[in-house]
Amino acid sequence: MKATAFGISVCIFLPTQVFSAALETSNQSIAIFLQPENYAEFSTIFVDANISGNSYRPAANNPSIYAESSTQNFVNHFYLSSMALKLQLDPNWSLGFIYDQPFGTNVGYALDPVATSADNLVNAVHFKLDTNNLTTLVGYQPNQSWNVYTGLSYQSLKTHLNISAQSMGLRVDYIGEIKKDSSTGWLTGMSYQRPEYALQTSLTYRSKIRHKQKFQEKVSTVPDIPLLNLASDQNTNIEIPQSVNLEFQSGITANNLIYASVRWVNWQNFKIVSPLISSVSDTPVPLVDYQTDQWTTTLGLAHILNDKWILMTDIGRDSGNDNPASTLSPSDGFYSFGIGGFYNIQPNLFIASGIKYLKFNKAKIQQDQNGSGSLFGPLSTVNNNDALAYGLKVGYRF
């Protein structure tokens, strides 16, 4: 089959779930570890999102009366990068390293006050979370078809949250910050392949990763009211969720391949709890949590034009997390469409690029939020939000 000349898994390169449910920015695929022989890769993605809506603003003299104000675009564009190295130590053993940035967000907006207007209330949010992940994999191949692999993931996490609100002439600012923390998790899986048919399938499980770090929190008021000014520096636990990936590709004709993936992430058990706010409440107060788990599916087709070029297209769906509409969760899943091209510069060197369009589903409107990011501003209207993701990848076999 002509498809085998391009190696296994090279077609699954289009920008994947760069803006999916909850805080996920990568599908954590291990397909690059299943490349034949020795292989190195670098990829980068630029995401330009258009996310906005209207937020509730209570009247200064009557908090039960709400007016609407546009949030404008409150998601900054961002870059994501990944690198990988796979070494075939001998016919039976392989070693791999994968670096990526699997979880993160950068949400921010502010409705600035006008000093002469008591009705122009502050409603501002800035939430940033960054992770970096280094996965080390060891694989055993008892024959040409089977590959059993396992490994460890070393992950760093840091986050910063700032929420401001003003009512009745009093402004309250909340700042919460977790300095960089590192922790480890594990993964395991197996793959079956038939190179003569460009057939490959893999099933991978990743464990949750538990971070335990000081959560530095501070509440301050303007004008200053000492009784309301609080501070805390207590430990908190954040568990990056477990996940399962199923990936598949197969040649269907001499010049066409089909590829697909299904991903499950256990977001329902994820929480960022505020020790400070929880200390004055009967129950733990989550700053961030999600209602349901995430399911993401992708289906694509690759067409080989000649020995140099492959064209690809795919469609995808993300289930969302079922949270009510807020500046934390303006959308509830999405549908996507991607196109791209692969150019074989030399037999052992290629470059690929692609673009993916994401159309977000609107989250349900619910003015009275309980949990699920309720400290973030609820949205009274969600706009027709979307995003574009641009991807570039370079791969080298040696």
Residue, then its C-alpha position, 0 to 999 in steps of 0.5 A: m500500500k502506498a500509504t505505508a511509505f509515509g509511516i504510521s500516524v503522520c496524518i493525525f497532526l491537525p490542531t486538536q482540542v485546543f479549546s475543549a471542555a474545562l481546561e484542556t488544551s491538548n488531547q495527550s496523544i502518544a501516536i508519535f511514540l508509535q512511529p517506526e524506527n527513530y523519530a523526532e518532532f516539533s509542533t506549535i499551535f496558535v489559537d485565535a478565539n472570539i469569546s464574548g457575551n453579556s454579563y449581569r450587573p446589579a443596580a447599585n441601589n437595588p441589587s435585585i434589578y439587573a442590567e446587561s453589559s458586554t464582556q467584549n472578547f475575554v479570551n486572549h489568543f495563545y500559543l502551544s508547543s510540543m516536542a517528542l523524541k522516540l528511539q528504537l533501542d532494538p527490535n523489541w524495546s523502544l524509549g520515548f519522551i513527549y513534552d506538551q502543555p495539556f491544560g491551561t486557560n487565560v480568561g480576563y475581562a473588566l468593566d471599569p467604573v466611572a467615578t461620577s457614576a454610582d451605577n457603573l459597577v466593577n465586575a472583573v475577572h482574570f484567571k490564568l492556569d498553566t501546565n507543562n508535562l514531560t512524559t517518558l515512555v518505555g515500549y515492548q514489542p514482542n512482534q511486529s504487530w503488538n506494542v505494550y507501553t508504560g511510563l511516567s508523566y512529570q507535570s508542573l502547575k501554577t495558577h493565578l485568580n483575581i476577581s473584583a466586584q463592586s456594589m453599594g459603593l464598596r469594592v471587594d477584591y479577591i486574589g488567589e495564587i498557587k506557585k509552581d508545583s510539580s507532581t507525577g502520574w503514570l500511564t499505560g497502554m497497548s497498540y496493534q498495527r499492520p504496516e502493510y495496511a497502514l493499520q494502527t490502533s492504540l488504547t492509552y490510560r493516564s492516571k490523575i496527577r495530584h498537586k498539593q501546594k500552598f494556596q495564597e489568598k487575600v480579600s481586600t476592600v476599597p474603601d478599607i474595612p479591616l473586618l472584611n480584609l482577610a488572608s490565608d496561606q493554606n494547603t490545597n489539593i488539585e487533581i488533574p483528571q484521569s483520561v483514556n484515549l482510543e486512536f485508530q487509523s487504517g488504509i482504505t484504498a492505496n491512496n486514502l487513509i481514515y483516522a479517528s480518535v475518542r477521548w474521555v476525561n474525568w472532569q466531574n471530579f476536578k475542583i479548585v477549592s478556596p480554603l479562605i472562603s470555605s473557612v467562613s462557609d458550612t461547606p467547601v467553596p469551589l472556585v472552579d469545578y465541572q458538572t460532567d465528564q468530557w467526551t471528544t471524538t474526531l474522524g478524518l480522511a487523508h488522501i495521498l496525492n503523490d510521493k510528496w503530498i498528502l491532503m487531510t480533513d477531519i471533523g470533531r465534536d466535544s461534549g462540553n461540561d454542562n456548566p451554566a454560562s459564565t466567564l469561566s464556561p461560556s461554551d458547552g462543547f463544540y463542533s470542529f472542521g479542519i483541513g491541512g497538508f503534509y509535504n515530504i521534503q525528503p524521505n526522512l523529513f516532512i513538514a505539515s500545517g493545518i487550520k481548524y475551525l471550532k464552533f462553540n455550543k452556547a452554555k445554558i443561561q442560569q442567573d442563580q448559580n450554585g457552585s460550578g465556578s459561581l464566583f465567576g460572573p454569570l452570563s445573561t447572553v452568550n454570543n455566537n462564539d468560535a475560534l481558529a487554530y493554526g498548526l505547524k509540525v516538523g518531523y524527522r526520521f533517523 
